[in-house]
């Protein structure tokens, strides 16, 4: 008998810690419940994935300049040819698997700038190949949101229809797919996959405030005023950090993606205080340790929020999308959201002080919600086994 062949797919190993955390949660499930499975990846950063998770990994795109802006004819032609080659490469990779899992991530949304011929096209190739070749493609705990661009919306909705299994990280995502015309009657909602990762111990009170920053320029529909949004976000975040320092509070800056580093550098330079330091986190586990050691967290990136909530630290969200609001509401902290697009440092400081006054109460609330999240994710993994792995073991050819 040969073991099930399982592929994982996505923008993994590319510097986004949230994406990699979702992958880690799925790999932990596979290794615990299906240790015989043969696992490999088709992903954005194959070298990083292979080194960190000890699985074979293949580059998602044939054209190595896929993530660079194409302005010259040669680059444009290379990208165009790459799209054609990727159709065959993706199908060939899918053919070699019984099951392909897309682990979490906001693969059905465009809350950050996104081109239809980028990841939406790659996801469509995956799901179409799965349907044509009889490989079960599962979108597991994914995020979705309303999409303005017609072509992006069409690719995303068609991908979802072609998948053999779908589950979502919040009700908002399921409702969005239903509004796109996808039949979601059998689709379930579970907490984000990162809630299945191990939780580090809580630190002793130190007065530290963990501030999660982001290279934020608005969403896909904000391209015309992206620089204005970024400037306002950066100025407001810097003013907030400066106010904390003036109160004598240590501030620990954290990120969630490699692209956020310039924001950290700008704040460090502008505030210029020994009370402000920057963490070097290579995983969600690292982020959780930083946030478990803090008295409170103020963060922008979605998975910064997930990490803070999971370790039970009172958290205020600089919300840039409905998914952040939904997450905070689900964990009982919906009163502590502040718009990232219109950041007001004075109002943010008021909300932060209100948050800290209720710290003990909020920690109890988070402890209860985290227990519920753990139970729900156990159900998620049971459903995956029942749906995806029934009958995947095959007889070898004589």
C-alpha positions in Angstrom: 0.0 0.0 0.0 1.2 3.6 -0.7 0.4 6.6 1.5 -1.8 9.5 0.5 0.0 12.2 -1.5 -0.8 15.6 -0.1 0.2 19.0 -1.6 0.1 22.4 0.1 -0.3 25.5 -2.0 0.0 29.2 -1.6 2.2 32.3 -1.0 4.2 30.4 1.6 7.8 31.0 2.5 7.6 34.5 1.0 8.0 36.5 4.2 4.4 36.7 5.4 4.4 35.1 8.9 0.6 34.7 8.9 0.7 32.6 5.8 3.5 30.4 7.2 1.7 30.1 10.5 -1.4 28.6 8.7 0.9 26.2 6.9 2.5 25.2 10.2 -0.9 24.4 11.7 -1.9 22.2 8.8 1.5 20.4 8.8 1.1 19.7 12.6 -2.3 18.2 11.9 -1.0 16.1 9.1 1.9 14.8 11.1 -0.3 14.0 14.1 -3.3 12.5 12.3 -1.8 11.2 9.0 1.9 10.6 9.6 2.1 8.3 6.6 1.1 11.1 4.2 3.7 12.2 1.7 3.7 16.0 1.7 5.2 18.6 -0.6 4.5 22.3 -1.5 3.9 24.5 -4.5 4.6 27.9 -3.1 6.1 31.4 -3.4 9.3 30.7 -1.4 10.2 27.1 -1.9 13.7 27.4 -0.4 12.4 28.8 2.9 9.6 26.2 3.1 11.9 23.3 2.4 14.4 24.5 5.0 11.9 25.3 7.8 9.4 22.5 7.4 11.5 19.7 5.9 9.2 19.1 2.9 10.0 19.2 -0.8 8.9 22.5 -2.3 8.5 23.8 -5.9 8.4 27.4 -7.0 4.9 28.6 -7.7 5.8 30.7 -10.8 8.0 29.7 -13.7 8.9 33.3 -14.4 11.3 34.5 -11.7 10.4 38.1 -12.1 6.7 37.5 -11.3 6.7 39.8 -8.3 8.6 42.7 -10.0 6.7 45.4 -11.9 7.1 44.8 -15.6 7.8 48.0 -17.6 10.0 46.8 -20.5 8.9 44.7 -23.4 11.1 41.8 -22.4 9.7 41.6 -18.9 6.1 41.9 -20.1 6.7 39.1 -22.5 8.3 37.0 -19.8 5.4 37.5 -17.5 2.9 36.6 -20.3 4.8 33.5 -21.3 5.0 32.6 -17.6 1.2 32.6 -17.3 1.0 30.1 -20.1 3.8 27.9 -18.7 2.3 28.0 -15.2 -1.0 26.5 -16.5 0.9 23.3 -17.5 3.2 23.3 -14.5 0.3 23.6 -12.1 -1.6 20.8 -13.7 1.4 18.6 -13.7 2.0 19.2 -10.0 -1.7 18.7 -9.1 -1.8 15.4 -11.0 0.8 14.0 -8.6 -1.5 14.3 -5.6 -4.6 12.8 -4.0 -5.3 16.0 -2.0 -4.2 19.6 -2.2 -4.7 21.9 0.7 -4.7 25.7 0.6 -4.0 26.4 4.3 -5.8 29.5 5.5 -4.6 32.9 4.2 -6.8 35.6 2.7 -6.9 33.8 -0.7 -10.4 34.9 -1.6 -10.0 38.6 -0.8 -8.4 41.8 -2.1 -8.1 43.8 1.1 -4.5 44.7 0.0 -3.4 45.7 -3.5 -3.8 42.7 -5.8 -3.7 42.1 -9.5 -6.0 39.5 -11.1 -3.2 37.8 -13.0 -1.2 37.3 -9.9 -2.4 35.0 -7.1 -6.1 34.9 -8.1 -5.0 33.4 -11.5 -2.7 30.9 -9.8 -5.5 29.8 -7.5 -7.9 29.4 -10.4 -5.3 27.2 -12.2 -5.0 25.0 -9.1 -8.7 24.6 -8.6 -9.4 24.0 -12.3 -6.6 21.4 -12.5 -8.0 19.7 -9.5 -11.5 19.4 -10.9 -10.2 18.2 -14.3 -7.7 15.7 -12.9 -9.8 14.3 -10.0 -7.6 15.7 -7.2 -9.4 17.0 -4.2 -8.6 20.7 -3.6 -9.4 22.0 -0.2 -9.6 25.7 0.8 -9.2 25.3 4.6 -10.0 28.1 6.9 -9.6 30.8 4.2 -10.5 34.4 4.3 -12.8 36.2 1.8 -14.1 39.8 1.4 -15.9 41.8 -1.2 -13.8 42.4 -4.4 -14.3 45.5 -6.6 -12.3 44.4 -9.6 -14.6 42.4 -11.9 -11.9 40.0 -13.3 -10.4 39.3 -9.8 -13.9 38.6 -8.5 -14.6 36.2 -11.3 -11.4 34.3 -10.8 -11.9 34.0 -7.1 -15.5 32.9 -7.3 -14.8 30.4 -10.0 -11.9 29.0 -7.9 -14.2 28.6 -4.9 -16.8 26.8 -7.0 -14.3 24.3 -8.3 -12.8 23.4 -4.9 -13.9 20.1 -3.4 -13.9 21.5 0.1 -14.3 24.9 1.6 -14.2 26.3 5.1 -13.7 29.9 6.3 -12.1 31.7 9.2 -15.1 33.9 9.8 -18.8 34.2 8.9 -18.0 37.4 6.9 -16.0 35.2 4.5 -18.7 32.7 4.0 -21.3 35.4 3.4 -19.1 37.1 0.9 -18.8 33.9 -1.2 -22.5 33.4 -1.0 -23.0 36.9 -2.3 -20.7 36.0 -5.2 -23.1 33.2 -6.2 -21.2 30.3 -4.6 -23.3 27.6 -2.9 -22.0 27.7 0.7 -24.8 25.6 2.3 -22.3 22.8 3.2 -19.4 25.1 4.1 -18.4 25.6 7.7 -16.8 28.4 9.7 -14.0 27.8 12.2 -11.4 30.0 14.0 -8.3 31.0 12.1 -5.9 28.1 11.8 -3.2 29.9 13.8 -5.3 29.3 16.9 -4.3 25.7 16.6 -0.6 26.5 17.2 1.0 26.0 20.6 0.6 28.9 23.1 3.7 30.2 24.9 3.5 30.9 28.7 2.3 34.4 29.7 5.0 36.7 30.9 5.1 38.7 34.1 3.8 42.3 34.0 6.5 44.6 32.7 4.7 47.7 31.4 5.7 46.9 27.9 3.3 47.7 25.0 3.7 45.6 21.9 2.9 47.7 18.7 2.5 45.7 15.5 3.2 47.9 12.5 2.5 47.4 8.8 3.6 48.8 5.4 0.0 49.9 5.0 -1.1 51.7 1.8 -4.8 50.9 1.8 -6.6 48.2 -0.2 -7.0 47.3 -3.8 -9.6 50.1 -4.3 -7.3 52.7 -2.7 -4.5 52.8 -5.3 -5.2 56.5 -6.2 -4.6 57.7 -2.6 -2.2 55.0 -1.4 0.6 57.4 -0.5 -1.7 59.7 1.4 -3.1 56.7 3.4 0.4 55.5 4.2 1.6 58.9 5.3 -1.4 59.3 7.6 -1.0 55.8 9.1 2.8 56.3 9.6 2.4 59.7 11.2 -0.4 58.5 13.5 1.4 55.4 14.6 4.6 57.4 15.3 2.7 59.9 17.4 1.1 57.1 19.4 4.4 55.5 20.1 5.9 58.8 21.1 3.0 59.4 23.5 3.6 56.0 25.2 7.3 56.9 25.6 6.4 60.2 27.2 4.4 58.2 29.7 7.5 56.1 30.4 6.2 52.9 28.7 8.6 50.5 27.0 7.4 49.9 23.4 8.3 46.7 21.4 7.7 47.1 17.7 6.8 43.9 15.8 6.0 43.1 12.1 4.3 40.3 10.2 5.9 40.6 6.8 9.3 41.4 5.5 8.0 44.4 3.8 7.2 46.1 7.1 10.8 46.7 8.1 11.0 50.2 6.7 8.1 51.3 8.9 9.9 50.0 12.0 13.1 51.9 10.9 11.1 55.1 10.4 9.5 55.0 13.8 12.8 54.1 15.6 14.4 57.1 13.9 11.5 59.5 14.6 11.1 58.7 18.3 14.7 58.0 19.1 14.3 56.6 22.6 15.9 53.6 24.4 12.4 52.7 25.5 11.5 51.8 21.9 13.0 48.5 20.6 12.3 46.2 17.6 11.7 42.5 17.7 13.1 40.1 15.1 10.4 37.5 14.6 10.8 34.7 12.1 7.5 32.9 12.9 4.1 33.3 14.6 5.6 31.5 17.5 8.2 34.3 17.9 5.4 36.9 17.6 3.4 35.1 20.3 6.3 35.1 22.7 6.7 38.8 22.2 3.0 39.5 22.8 2.7 37.1 25.7 5.5 39.1 27.4 3.6 42.4 26.9 1.0 44.0 29.1 -1.1 45.0 26.0 -0.9 45.0 22.2 -1.8 47.5 19.5 -1.5 46.0 16.1 -2.5 46.3 12.4 -1.7 43.1 10.6 -4.4 40.5 10.9 -2.1 37.7 12.2 -0.5 40.1 14.6 -4.0 40.4 16.1 -4.5 36.6 16.0 -1.2 36.1 17.9 -2.0 38.6 20.6 -5.6 37.3 21.1 -4.4 33.7 21.2 -1.9 34.4 24.0 -4.7 36.3 25.9 -3.1 39.8 25.9 -5.6 42.7 25.8 -5.5 44.0 22.3 -6.5 47.0 20.3 -6.8 46.6 16.5 -5.7 49.2 13.9 -8.3 47.8 11.6 -7.7 47.9 7.8 -10.4 45.4 6.7 -13.7 43.9 7.9 -11.8 40.7 8.7 -10.0 42.5 11.6 -13.3 43.8 13.0 -14.9 40.3 12.7 -11.9 38.7 14.5 -12.1 41.2 17.4 -15.8 40.8 17.7 -15.5 37.0 17.8 -13.0 37.3 20.7 -15.1 39.8 22.6 -13.0 42.9 21.9 -15.1 44.6 19.2 -15.1 47.9 21.2 -11.3 48.1 20.7 -11.0 48.7 16.9 -9.5 51.9 15.4 -9.5 52.6 11.6 -6.0 52.3 10.1 -7.0 54.5 7.2 -8.0 57.4 9.4 -5.7 56.9 12.4 -6.2 59.6 15.0 -3.4 59.3 17.6 -5.3 61.2 20.3 -8.4 59.1 20.0 -6.2 55.9 19.8 -4.5 56.9 23.0 -7.9 57.3 24.7 -9.0 53.8 23.5 -5.8 52.3 24.6 -6.2 53.7 28.2 -9.7 52.3 28.3 -8.4 48.9 27.2 -5.8 48.9 30.0 -8.4 49.8 32.6 -10.3 46.6 31.7 -7.2 44.4 31.4 -8.1 41.8 34.0 -11.6 41.4 32.7 -10.5 41.2 29.1 -7.9 38.5 29.9 -10.6 36.3 31.4 -12.8 36.9 28.3 -9.9 35.9 26.0 -9.2 32.8 28.0 -12.8 31.6 27.6 -12.8 32.4 23.8 -9.5 30.6 23.3 -10.8 27.4 24.8 -13.8 27.6 22.5 -11.5 28.2 19.5 -9.4 25.1 20.3 -12.5 22.9 20.4 -13.8 24.3 17.1 -10.5 23.6 15.4 -10.5 20.0 16.7 -13.8 19.7 14.8 -12.2 21.3 11.7 -9.4 18.7 11.6 -11.9 15.9 12.2 -14.0 17.1 9.2 -10.8 17.3 7.1 -9.9 13.7 7.8 -13.5 12.6 7.1 -13.8 14.5 3.8 -10.4 14.5 2.3 -8.7 11.3 3.4 -11.4 8.7 3.0 -10.1 6.2 0.4 -6.9 8.0 -0.4 -4.6 5.0 0.2 -4.1 3.1 -3.0 -2.7 -0.2 -4.2 0.7 0.0 -5.9 0.8 -1.1 -9.5 2.1 -4.7 -9.9 
